[in-house]
């Protein structure tokens, strides 16, 4: 990603970090060859926050890195204030880099008189002055559509797949915790050349689920469980019980966003079937979990920032990796091979 002789676009970019995950911002800036721009967030005696950007933003491309992790409301408000400050400082463009978008779970009206937090947060970001959002592995892809500004939606599938390519994958199978994540698990299984299975899950509450069946044959196989986010770990433990009942021999657990709230760390480290837990650094890792494997997505975010700034394609970063980018479809103006004369069919160009 670094070019010979250095990248001459860095003078027009300024990257700020919120307080949620400054270590990730440091890694992103190291990839870009930049220093993190200084900022200050203070709390008044009445509990109100105030953010100040301590570097010139005028007519510059401003990026503010802030995953929405606990305390989520504080970090969200800090991000909004920093965006507002950049807009007021005459930034040419303000991009909110949100590696973990917490409110992506609040994406649908599945109960009476329920709030749609995902849409509300999107509206708040736009009102604050965001021109673009850069995020990774939304829990519900339709949240992308809540924004009326451009959203670059990155994936960590390739980063996680690199970890497993270093292992012996004979007699392994990729398992999705639920059918909703099956498309992503299928793409992941193709990257690794493995079969795929999925749990049939019903969510009873925020931290209670029931997995009543496994779709696919896991008997005698090691499961690679792929999830987008692990919070309490309850879904994973319930899935493991069903996998054990169906004859699976063990499990490796992988996720993009390792929140590991409550007793998740204890649940996952003490379960006899789990041999390893793999995550990325979209959110800060627990300081005392020394056996946790963390793969960095800093290079992906840095390259996406460079491409946004240079006006290049971001989606091409994930050709063959991102399940949301399928092969090009035939144009309406191209001939349909099904209607072509038989003598021309064999010579028609492959698509």
Buried (B, 14 or more C-beta within 10 A) or exposed (E): EEEEEEBEBBEEBBBBBBBBBBEBBBBBBBBBEBEBBEBEBEEEEEEEBEBEBEBEBEEBBBBBBBBBBEEBEBBBBBBBBBBBBBBEBEBEBBBBBBBBBBBBBBBEEEEEEEEBBBBEBBBBBBEBBBBBBBBBBBBBBEBBEBBEBEBBBBBBBBBBBEBBEEEEBEEBBBBBBBEEBBBBBBBBBBBBEBBBBBBEBEEEEEBEBEBEEBBBEBEEBBBBBBBBBBBBBBBBBBBBEBBBEBEBBBBBBBBBBBBBBEEBBEBBEEBEBBEBBBBBBBBBBEEEBEEBBBBBBBBBBBBBBBBBBEEEEBBEBBEEBBBEBEEEEEEEEEEEEEEEEEEEEEEEEEE
